């Protein structure tokens, strides 16, 4: 076995692990009730672009289908994270808006003294 074969095997193992590692992140976002506030769009968009461009490059310039599929699946997982985050953020903002209308902030009430002045 030559060094390029070892490098290919290591690459394959770690990228398979990376694909599996998206699942806990997706699960945590799906269960999140605070609008996925800790998820950075810019980071995940950058990772999507990096994985997607590597997939395209490896397919068109290298002809390496395995590398293209691996990076394409990584890009797809990143898109799932971004989409799920956007959904959770929107859901959180809609629910918080409904809650604020249902349970207004204490500071939005007029005090008894202010009400007497209005009368």
MARZAVO-65612 format. One record per residue (C-alpha): y, z, x. Coordinates in steps of 0.05 Angstrom, whole numbers, padded with zeros to 5 digits, always signed. Layout:
N
YZX ...
END
This chain:
119
+00000+00000+00000 +00067-00021+00029 +00133+00014+00021 +00157-00035-00033 +00096-00018-00075 +00110+00056-00068 +00183+00046-00086 +00162+00007-00148 +00113+00061-00170 +00166+00116-00160 +00217+00075-00198 +00168+00065-00255 +00149+00138-00259 +00221+00164-00259 +00245+00112-00309 +00188+00130-00355 +00209+00203-00349 +00281+00183-00361 +00261+00148-00426 +00225+00210-00449 +00284+00254-00429 +00328+00221-00481 +00286+00251-00537 +00310+00324-00528 +00382+00300-00527 +00372+00259-00590 +00337+00317-00623 +00393+00366-00605 +00446+00318-00633 +00407+00308-00697 +00402+00383-00708 +00474+00398-00688 +00520+00426-00742 +00585+00427-00701 +00599+00352-00699 +00564+00340-00632 +00628+00364-00598 +00596+00368-00529 +00575+00295-00526 +00621+00251-00486 +00628+00180-00513 +00656+00154-00447 +00595+00179-00408 +00544+00150-00456 +00581+00084-00462 +00583+00079-00386 +00508+00093-00382 +00496+00041-00437 +00536-00011-00399 +00502+00005-00333 +00432+00001-00363 +00448-00061-00404 +00479-00098-00345 +00420-00079-00301 +00372-00105-00354 +00409-00171-00358 +00415-00178-00283 +00342-00162-00270 +00320-00212-00323 +00367-00270-00305 +00373-00262-00229 +00309-00228-00208 +00261-00251-00262 +00234-00180-00265 +00212-00169-00337 +00190-00097-00325 +00257-00077-00296 +00293-00114-00352 +00252-00079-00406 +00259-00011-00373 +00334-00015-00369 +00339-00048-00437 +00302+00011-00468 +00347+00059-00431 +00407+00023-00459 +00377+00026-00529 +00366+00101-00523 +00439+00109-00501 +00461+00069-00562 +00419+00115-00606 +00455+00175-00576 +00524+00144-00586 +00508+00123-00658 +00478+00190-00677 +00538+00226-00645 +00587+00183-00684 +00549+00198-00748 +00548+00273-00734 +00622+00275-00717 +00640+00238-00780 +00595+00282-00822 +00625+00344-00791 +00696+00321-00804 +00681+00303-00876 +00648+00370-00888 +00703+00410-00854 +00755+00373-00895 +00718+00391-00959 +00711+00464-00936 +00785+00468-00919 +00801+00444-00989 +00751+00492-01020 +00770+00551-00975 +00842+00542-00954 +00868+00576-00892 +00896+00646-00905 +00963+00624-00875 +00972+00570-00927 +00980+00621-00983 +01047+00647-01003 +01056+00721-00998 +01074+00765-01057 +01144+00771-01030 +01151+00695-01026 +01124+00687-01096 +01175+00737-01123 +01231+00697-01090 +01206+00634-01125 +01209+00667-01193 
END
